[in-house]
């Protein structure tokens, strides 16, 4: 009996070792492939209309493959977004807006980071994307929330404490090493211009990220009095002229990000926050501490932010002066919630044309669960990915 138990223990240990090698810490991925269908039953909660097919215009660089688009293809524009139940409707609208206005929509590759314990499983979320955008090039990843949960401190609004808000910190580790550049977009945006224009923005010198800056904003308000009263803390800005920028729209150089270990630099400030309480907001201040004053300034048209109002009331806002390429409902108020409540803000009507949502469905349906390369139909395949 004892020998049998020992054998069982050895078997269990061996299983755990194999599992840890196959699925490294932080995340695993759900890869979109084109493959043989093996159907299993899942329950969909959301229903979306299928988006129109958007095709490349004249002059677009051809993909290296007609059947399977690799994330390493040099012709691609890479966009990273999060995907979860609460903001799924916004994410779908954001993707729709990007494709609708892109000159080369078939050359856009999306990277979706999903929450490990989302009420709607990551596989179902991915299948919803596939059914809404049948020919979309994308890859989905399951974010290991336990790797960041102990670093998160309380914020002025509970939604800002969602671990998925911190997924952008880990893109350099999540995405394939061949992906050396990515545009990060929040789920509450719509793009009304060609995303290739943003992709073509150059990051000069040692700059790791590019974003619209707002130097007229009161930068000191993003940190507590305790921060500004401690020279050991505020001297981080001694050699910089910091300006506020919104992290919901960023161009990121992942080569420099990885080389500079910027994930760890952000985590270090989150650890300070847990001990000292140096800011009140969620994932934004650590980015400011690391990057403010060393950001490639991008035209404000690429982030008309704050349309969701402040973080407590969510009041209606107006557009900033100037031209508009991207609308961003940062803040408490979200356009889909206000439209459903029959109390939309005037600018919420600009979001509405990209909304593909059509309700709930609690019936059981078939989904494609495992893909084998070589067939012409898309499916979903689990694979390991390191974060």
DOTI-16350 format. One line per field, with one value per residue (C-alpha): x, y, z; residue number from 1. Coordinates in steps of 0.1 Angstrom, whole numbers, plus 5000, padded with zeros to 4 digits. Layout:
% residues N
px	(X, ...) .
py	(Y, ...) .
pz	(Z, ...) .
nr	(NUM, ...) .
This chain:
% residues 387
px	(5000, 5028, 5047, 5015, 5011, 5047, 5043, 5012, 5031, 5059, 5033, 5017, 5050, 5059, 5025, 5031, 5066, 5052, 5024, 5047, 5069, 5039, 5022, 5048, 5039, 5018, 4998, 4988, 4975, 4945, 4958, 4935, 4944, 4929, 4922, 4900, 4868, 4863, 4831, 4824, 4794, 4797, 4772, 4773, 4761, 4765, 4753, 4769, 4761, 4788, 4809, 4813, 4843, 4869, 4895, 4929, 4931, 4955, 4991, 4989, 5018, 5007, 5009, 5035, 5008, 4973, 4962, 4977, 4990, 5019, 5023, 5059, 5048, 5067, 5037, 5015, 5003, 5001, 4974, 4970, 4938, 4922, 4891, 4867, 4829, 4824, 4841, 4835, 4810, 4835, 4863, 4842, 4832, 4869, 4880, 4852, 4862, 4899, 4890, 4864, 4889, 4920, 4935, 4949, 4926, 4939, 4973, 4961, 4969, 4951, 4965, 4938, 4946, 4919, 4913, 4920, 4889, 4865, 4828, 4828, 4856, 4886, 4878, 4842, 4854, 4878, 4851, 4828, 4855, 4859, 4822, 4819, 4850, 4854, 4886, 4902, 4939, 4943, 4957, 4943, 4962, 4950, 4964, 4975, 4960, 4977, 5010, 4998, 4970, 4993, 5008, 4975, 4964, 4929, 4918, 4893, 4870, 4868, 4869, 4905, 4915, 4908, 4940, 4934, 4941, 4977, 4981, 4997, 5027, 5034, 5030, 5067, 5065, 5031, 5036, 5058, 5095, 5093, 5067, 5090, 5063, 5027, 4999, 4981, 4944, 4919, 4886, 4866, 4879, 4868, 4893, 4880, 4912, 4936, 4955, 4985, 4991, 4995, 5016, 5040, 5049, 5086, 5100, 5132, 5163, 5159, 5121, 5102, 5066, 5048, 5015, 4997, 5010, 4991, 5016, 4990, 4975, 4983, 5009, 5013, 4976, 4984, 5004, 4998, 5012, 5033, 5050, 5058, 5071, 5097, 5128, 5138, 5106, 5100, 5136, 5127, 5116, 5147, 5162, 5129, 5102, 5072, 5038, 5006, 4998, 4969, 4980, 4949, 4966, 5003, 5028, 5053, 5088, 5089, 5126, 5136, 5109, 5123, 5160, 5152, 5131, 5104, 5079, 5101, 5105, 5067, 5063, 5089, 5067, 5037, 5055, 5063, 5026, 5016, 5038, 5036, 5003, 5019, 4989, 4951, 4945, 4951, 4975, 4983, 5007, 5033, 5036, 5040, 5067, 5087, 5080, 5067, 5091, 5106, 5076, 5075, 5048, 5020, 4993, 4964, 4940, 4950, 4935, 4905, 4902, 4880, 4847, 4835, 4837, 4856, 4862, 4834, 4804, 4809, 4795, 4792, 4822, 4830, 4858, 4891, 4898, 4914, 4910, 4900, 4914, 4905, 4877, 4883, 4856, 4881, 4864, 4834, 4808, 4808, 4788, 4771, 4758, 4745, 4728, 4712, 4699, 4684, 4706, 4734, 4758, 4759, 4792, 4780, 4762, 4796, 4803, 4770, 4776, 4804, 4783, 4776, 4759, 4724, 4716, 4719, 4715, 4715, 4711, 4739, 4757, 4787, 4821, 4853, 4877, 4909, 4926, 4949, 4969, 4961, 4923, 4906, 4883, 4893, 4893, 4909, 4940, 4955, 4992, 5017, 5030, 5053, 5045) .
py	(5000, 5024, 5016, 5022, 5056, 5065, 5055, 5077, 5106, 5102, 5102, 5133, 5151, 5141, 5154, 5187, 5191, 5183, 5207, 5235, 5230, 5229, 5259, 5283, 5307, 5339, 5328, 5303, 5312, 5304, 5307, 5314, 5290, 5276, 5240, 5209, 5214, 5193, 5204, 5207, 5223, 5257, 5282, 5317, 5346, 5373, 5377, 5399, 5406, 5394, 5423, 5431, 5417, 5444, 5439, 5454, 5484, 5489, 5491, 5469, 5446, 5410, 5385, 5357, 5331, 5328, 5302, 5310, 5344, 5341, 5369, 5370, 5382, 5416, 5430, 5431, 5460, 5446, 5457, 5445, 5447, 5431, 5409, 5404, 5400, 5435, 5453, 5428, 5450, 5478, 5456, 5443, 5479, 5489, 5461, 5470, 5506, 5497, 5474, 5498, 5527, 5507, 5510, 5475, 5457, 5422, 5433, 5441, 5414, 5416, 5402, 5397, 5392, 5375, 5370, 5335, 5335, 5356, 5345, 5339, 5315, 5328, 5301, 5313, 5350, 5340, 5321, 5351, 5372, 5346, 5344, 5382, 5386, 5353, 5363, 5383, 5376, 5373, 5354, 5352, 5347, 5337, 5361, 5346, 5370, 5356, 5370, 5406, 5404, 5409, 5440, 5458, 5484, 5499, 5527, 5554, 5532, 5494, 5488, 5502, 5473, 5447, 5427, 5428, 5465, 5456, 5432, 5460, 5458, 5423, 5426, 5422, 5388, 5377, 5383, 5363, 5374, 5382, 5409, 5439, 5466, 5469, 5495, 5491, 5501, 5502, 5485, 5518, 5534, 5537, 5545, 5569, 5571, 5547, 5528, 5525, 5563, 5556, 5525, 5546, 5569, 5567, 5564, 5584, 5579, 5558, 5563, 5531, 5543, 5570, 5586, 5620, 5641, 5667, 5690, 5715, 5690, 5693, 5665, 5667, 5657, 5621, 5615, 5619, 5646, 5618, 5612, 5649, 5654, 5626, 5636, 5599, 5594, 5626, 5628, 5602, 5632, 5652, 5648, 5648, 5672, 5650, 5654, 5635, 5609, 5584, 5548, 5537, 5544, 5537, 5527, 5504, 5493, 5458, 5453, 5482, 5472, 5437, 5449, 5475, 5451, 5478, 5453, 5450, 5487, 5492, 5464, 5480, 5511, 5490, 5475, 5509, 5519, 5489, 5501, 5539, 5548, 5572, 5575, 5570, 5557, 5522, 5512, 5547, 5562, 5534, 5542, 5579, 5572, 5551, 5570, 5606, 5630, 5604, 5598, 5602, 5629, 5618, 5642, 5646, 5635, 5600, 5600, 5622, 5608, 5615, 5610, 5588, 5616, 5615, 5583, 5590, 5606, 5599, 5632, 5640, 5656, 5675, 5669, 5686, 5712, 5699, 5670, 5635, 5601, 5582, 5586, 5573, 5569, 5568, 5575, 5559, 5564, 5539, 5546, 5512, 5514, 5550, 5540, 5510, 5531, 5556, 5584, 5588, 5617, 5634, 5619, 5584, 5586, 5586, 5552, 5537, 5529, 5505, 5485, 5450, 5438, 5423, 5407, 5376, 5339, 5312, 5282, 5257, 5259, 5241, 5258, 5248, 5238, 5223, 5232, 5213, 5233, 5228, 5232, 5264, 5269, 5288, 5272, 5277, 5259, 5259, 5264, 5275, 5310, 5327, 5359) .
pz	(5000, 5009, 4977, 4958, 4974, 4967, 4930, 4929, 4944, 4918, 4891, 4904, 4906, 4871, 4859, 4875, 4860, 4825, 4830, 4842, 4811, 4787, 4803, 4817, 4845, 4838, 4808, 4782, 4748, 4726, 4691, 4661, 4633, 4602, 4608, 4610, 4631, 4662, 4678, 4715, 4732, 4750, 4762, 4746, 4767, 4741, 4705, 4679, 4643, 4619, 4607, 4570, 4552, 4550, 4522, 4515, 4492, 4464, 4474, 4505, 4512, 4506, 4534, 4532, 4534, 4520, 4545, 4578, 4589, 4614, 4640, 4628, 4593, 4587, 4567, 4599, 4621, 4656, 4680, 4716, 4736, 4766, 4762, 4791, 4798, 4811, 4782, 4754, 4737, 4737, 4724, 4695, 4686, 4687, 4664, 4640, 4639, 4632, 4603, 4588, 4585, 4578, 4543, 4547, 4571, 4562, 4574, 4609, 4636, 4670, 4702, 4728, 4765, 4784, 4821, 4835, 4857, 4835, 4840, 4802, 4795, 4775, 4748, 4745, 4743, 4715, 4697, 4699, 4682, 4655, 4648, 4646, 4625, 4606, 4587, 4615, 4621, 4659, 4688, 4723, 4755, 4790, 4816, 4849, 4873, 4903, 4891, 4895, 4921, 4951, 4935, 4931, 4956, 4961, 4938, 4936, 4914, 4918, 4880, 4881, 4903, 4877, 4872, 4834, 4835, 4842, 4813, 4792, 4816, 4804, 4766, 4761, 4777, 4765, 4728, 4705, 4706, 4669, 4676, 4681, 4680, 4691, 4694, 4727, 4727, 4756, 4750, 4752, 4721, 4685, 4657, 4630, 4609, 4593, 4620, 4597, 4603, 4640, 4633, 4612, 4641, 4649, 4684, 4684, 4705, 4736, 4738, 4744, 4741, 4721, 4732, 4731, 4760, 4779, 4795, 4806, 4830, 4867, 4869, 4907, 4912, 4901, 4932, 4969, 4992, 5008, 4975, 4969, 5004, 5001, 4981, 4978, 4958, 4937, 4926, 4900, 4880, 4887, 4852, 4834, 4825, 4832, 4814, 4818, 4791, 4789, 4787, 4768, 4735, 4732, 4705, 4722, 4711, 4726, 4717, 4740, 4765, 4769, 4769, 4796, 4817, 4820, 4834, 4865, 4868, 4868, 4893, 4916, 4918, 4925, 4954, 4967, 4964, 4985, 5013, 5010, 4992, 4967, 4943, 4942, 4906, 4893, 4865, 4852, 4879, 4876, 4839, 4847, 4872, 4847, 4814, 4820, 4805, 4781, 4758, 4720, 4717, 4692, 4680, 4703, 4676, 4684, 4719, 4724, 4759, 4789, 4771, 4799, 4824, 4856, 4876, 4901, 4883, 4846, 4834, 4797, 4781, 4749, 4724, 4728, 4702, 4670, 4646, 4657, 4648, 4679, 4705, 4740, 4766, 4795, 4829, 4846, 4818, 4790, 4758, 4756, 4792, 4787, 4754, 4770, 4799, 4775, 4788, 4763, 4761, 4727, 4719, 4726, 4693, 4676, 4692, 4682, 4645, 4654, 4679, 4667, 4699, 4695, 4729, 4750, 4741, 4768, 4744, 4739, 4707, 4690, 4689, 4671, 4698, 4684, 4651, 4629, 4604, 4568, 4564, 4551, 4581, 4612, 4647, 4680, 4693, 4728, 4729, 4755, 4757, 4783, 4801) .
nr	(1, 2, 3, 4, 5, 6, 7, 8, 9, 10, 11, 12, 13, 14, 15, 16, 17, 18, 19, 20, 21, 22, 23, 24, 25, 26, 27, 28, 29, 30, 31, 32, 33, 34, 35, 36, 37, 38, 39, 40, 41, 42, 43, 44, 45, 46, 47, 48, 49, 50, 51, 52, 53, 54, 55, 56, 57, 58, 59, 60, 61, 62, 63, 64, 65, 66, 67, 68, 69, 70, 71, 72, 73, 74, 75, 76, 77, 78, 79, 80, 81, 82, 83, 84, 85, 86, 87, 88, 89, 90, 91, 92, 93, 94, 95, 96, 97, 98, 99, 100, 101, 102, 103, 104, 105, 106, 107, 108, 109, 110, 111, 112, 113, 114, 115, 116, 117, 118, 119, 120, 121, 122, 123, 124, 125, 126, 127, 128, 129, 130, 131, 132, 133, 134, 135, 136, 137, 138, 139, 140, 141, 142, 143, 144, 145, 146, 147, 148, 149, 150, 151, 152, 153, 154, 155, 156, 157, 158, 159, 160, 161, 162, 163, 164, 165, 166, 167, 168, 169, 170, 171, 172, 173, 174, 175, 176, 177, 178, 179, 180, 181, 182, 183, 184, 185, 186, 187, 188, 189, 190, 191, 192, 193, 194, 195, 196, 197, 198, 199, 200, 201, 202, 203, 204, 205, 206, 207, 208, 209, 210, 211, 212, 213, 214, 215, 216, 217, 218, 219, 220, 221, 222, 223, 224, 225, 226, 227, 228, 229, 230, 231, 232, 233, 234, 235, 236, 237, 238, 239, 240, 241, 242, 243, 244, 245, 246, 247, 248, 249, 250, 251, 252, 253, 254, 255, 256, 257, 258, 259, 260, 261, 262, 263, 264, 265, 266, 267, 268, 269, 270, 271, 272, 273, 274, 275, 276, 277, 278, 279, 280, 281, 282, 283, 284, 285, 286, 287, 288, 289, 290, 291, 292, 293, 294, 295, 296, 297, 298, 299, 300, 301, 302, 303, 304, 305, 306, 307, 308, 309, 310, 311, 312, 313, 314, 315, 316, 317, 318, 319, 320, 321, 322, 323, 324, 325, 326, 327, 328, 329, 330, 331, 332, 333, 334, 335, 336, 337, 338, 339, 340, 341, 342, 343, 344, 345, 346, 347, 348, 349, 350, 351, 352, 353, 354, 355, 356, 357, 358, 359, 360, 361, 362, 363, 364, 365, 366, 367, 368, 369, 370, 371, 372, 373, 374, 375, 376, 377, 378, 379, 380, 381, 382, 383, 384, 385, 386, 387) .
